[in-house]
Amino acid sequence: MIRILQQDSRITKIIFAVIIGAAIVTMVITLVPGIFDNGAANDASVFATVHTPGVIGRIAGETTSIKTVEVQRAAEQQMQQQQLPEFYLQFIMQRAGQVQVERAVLKHEADRLGLQVSDDDLRSFLQHGPYSQYLFPGGTFIGQDQYVNFVESAFRLPVAQFETEVKSDIELQRLQALVTGGVSVADSAVRAQYLQTGTKVKFDYAVISGSDIKASINPSDADLQAFFKGNARLYANAIPETRKIEFFSFETSNLPGGAPAVSDADAQAYYQSHLDQYKTPEQVKTRHILITVPKGADAKTDAAAKAKAEDILKQVKAGGNFADLAKKNSDDPGSKDQGGELPMIATSSLDPAYAQAAMALNPGQTSGLVRSSFGYHIIQTESKQVAEVKPFAEVKASIIEQLQSQKSAAAAQNYATQLTAEAQKNGLDKTAAAHNLHVITTDYVAKDAIIPSLADSSGLLAAAFNAPKGAAPQSASSGEGYAIFQVQDIKVAHAPDFASYKSHILDNYRSQKTPELLNAQLIKLSDLAKKLGDLHKAAAQMNLTVKSSDLVGRDAQITDIGSLTGAASVVFTMPVGGISGPINEGVNGAVLQLTDKQEPSAADIAQHFDETKQALLNQQRQEAFSIFVDSLMNRYEKAGAIIYSKKPAQSPLGN
């Protein structure tokens, strides 16, 4: 080695420099924390960064930044869907962020395995996948404009982002299929599974009502006082913040000088500059019979399809019922059951050959054979509409109404700005009096209160609860106008006194004690029933009613008990005559006695074998993929390939 280095070789020196340089880079990456982390650890706008594991991965590998705003958006959607209170937000954000991190890691792995999705793959998925009925009704693309509208309205995403996310979904499906492709289940496991899931039971049950238990709890004042003091933190802010607000308001309907006028000339000018809004595209409503020709089909296949279509055309011309022939023969699954009928569709969304032929027909006429990219059509035009621009006279009234609304809104905003400036200079009282308006002072109101004098008080309250006490007057929307306001006083959130809050304390006390007492009663009932060997006798001694179920399976819902997939599923493991322990589902509790059990026969198992096998296979594939995901995440985390922001994310609710 030394001899080689002593040679006067430029190439040798370069190789040596590269080796030394790589070693230095490796040392820097290893010894300097945070290098190549893209600042994610200190950037609140980034929830996390995922990169390819290993030294080379940190330098030149794929890197994915998960933006905090994306995590917030996902969390907000979950909050709205599940109607969760605001204090859940940080928990939901962490969960939503972790899902996106996991998804990024899986995509890195899918990319490494070469499972990327091409544009052709995407087109095929959109045409034949779950969105096909919306994007390709009757096998025909709806057109780019309608495609954009569909994506933006249904998913609230730009088309480019939608397509990126769909590609990512397909790629992750490919990864899951690859990972779980070797999973199998034995026939014996399938039979055992259906023996379990196909078993049906009938049972008697006595229910103890949680609400009855709760109503029976009557603590003394001393007990409640002790509970109140012992849970002081629970009540520290039980009385929410309230504010006293002084304001005057006006509505757009009583603006000084009346509503702004809109002339015919204004309307005409708007019409001329917005003609695209009033265009009616060329449209046609048709019936058709389609005989498909697969793409790339040979001449023989094409000729056979054409011959079949010609035979159907002869039947139509001979007086055959078009709708009946379509139902019997058409290869278009989207229209054949409706007798081949398609809705009124813009011709720009149709195959060009189909559109040209349909528009060439008069309503009621039937075409000859029409060859499109899908195959051979027989088309019957029902109605059509040529492209045109709606005349000004037809849309004049709506334009005037729209412009009137816009001008009124602008005038109201300007007037609110003027009044706010005057109030900041002269005070609310003088400003209101100068304009024949009246100042109102509210009582102390909460953030979710209703102020009767306003059409919508939410805007005023939101602004007032963000304004300091005594700050200069501000304006806020009042639904049908504006309010100019000041915050006179603030009562911060605080703990209540015992006397005024006693009813709430009693309810909380009962809610805390109910589960304990309910469980004690259930244990008593179960022990007594087992001792007597009879649920009916035990229930009678405790003044409880016994009910009976039908013969049911594991997917049943039982009145007062709920799903048999929960704690009550124990009934499927009991012998006939057996008595359960306490079945406590929170609201109510029950004790069960099994009266009948019917297990599936060999014939039943054979009949449901395939569907049971598929369900079991899906379950085991999901379990196998979960293990793979856990292992992959653990590998990325140990390699330091997932970097979370150290700064707390700002709450989108401003808390």
Buried (B, 14 or more C-beta within 10 A) or exposed (E): EEEEEEEEEEEEEEEEEEEEEEEEEEEEBEEEEEEBBBEBBEBEBBBBBBBBBEBEBBBEBEBBBBBBEBBBBBBBEBBEEEEBEEEBBBEBBBBBBBBBBBBBBBBBBBBEEEBBBEEEBBEEBBEEBEBBEBBBBBBBBBBEEBBEEBBEEEEEEEBEEBBBEBBBBBBBBBBBEBBBEEBEBEEEBBBBBBBBBBBBBBBBBBBBBBEEBBEEBEBEEEBBBEBBEEBEEEBEEBBEBBBBBBBBBBBBEEBEEEBBEBEEEBBEEBBEEEEEEBEEBBBBBBBBBBBBBEEEBEEEEBEEBBEBBBEBBEBBEEEBEBBEBBBEBBBBEBBBEBBBBBEEBBBBBBBEBBBEBBBEBEEEEBBEBBBBEBBBBBBBBBEBBEEEBEEBEEBBEEBBEBBBEEBBEEBBBEBBEBBBBBBBEBBBEEBBBEBEBEBBEBEBBBBEBEBEEBEBBBBBBBBBBEBEEEEEBBBBBBBBBBBBBBBBEBEEEEBBEBEEBBEEBBEBBBEEBBBEBBBEBBBBBBBBBBEBEBBEEBBBEEEBEBBEBEEBBBEBEBEBBBBBEEBBEBBBEBEEEBBBBBBBBEEBBBBBBBBEBEBBEEEBBEBBBEEBBEBBBEEBBEEBBEEBBEEBBEEBEEBBBBBBBEEEBEEBEEE
